[in-house]
Amino acid sequence: MTPNVFLIAGAALSTIAALLHICVIFGGPAWYRFFGAGERMAAGAAAGHWYPPILTVLIACVLATWAAYALSGAGVLQPLPLLAFVLPAITAVYLLRGLVAVALFVFDRRRLSAFWVWSSAICLVFGLVHLAGLVQVWETL
């Protein structure tokens, strides 16, 4: 079986996102602010609270797990548990998160910020890459 290029790309994107989350922890409050985590997270990081790095590590772990599932769906790794359920769920989460900016534009333009626009665009691209890969392997899941 030829590995699925779209799911491999999706895994790479999720891995990059996971690594960026780890970098944010080491970058400190300025990085939390720059990447749109919000003032509460940045202030917590500045004060040395445990929740910003713990939450950020958890997000990085989720993204790394999603990368592993994409690689599994691509045929690079052995099939992971519940692959036929998890891979479409990951794709749906990315696509739905990608539509947040559209929802804000329609329903609450006051909350629409540059962060929501670019982060939604990134998630939409991630979701579309996963969807392209998922469509190609759907019959084999």
Stockholm file with secondary structure:
# STOCKHOLM 1.0

chainA/1-141         MTPNVFLIAGAALSTIAALLHICVIFGGPAWYRFFGAGERMAAGAAAGHWYPPILTVLIACVLATWAAYALSGAGVLQPLPLLAFVLPAITAVYLLRGLVAVALFVFDRRRLSAFWVWSSAICLVFGLVHLAGLVQVWETL
#=GR chainA/1-141 SS CCCCHHHHHHHHHHHHHHHHHHHHHHHCHHHHHHTTCCHHHHHHHHTTCSHHHHHHHHHHHHHHHHHHHHHHHHTSSCCCTTHHHHHHHHHHHHHHHHTHHHHHHHHCGGGCCHHHHHHHHHHHHHHHHHHHHHHHHGGGC
#=GC SS_cons         CCCCHHHHHHHHHHHHHHHHHHHHHHHCHHHHHHTTCCHHHHHHHHTTCSHHHHHHHHHHHHHHHHHHHHHHHHTSSCCCTTHHHHHHHHHHHHHHHHTHHHHHHHHCGGGCCHHHHHHHHHHHHHHHHHHHHHHHHGGGC
//
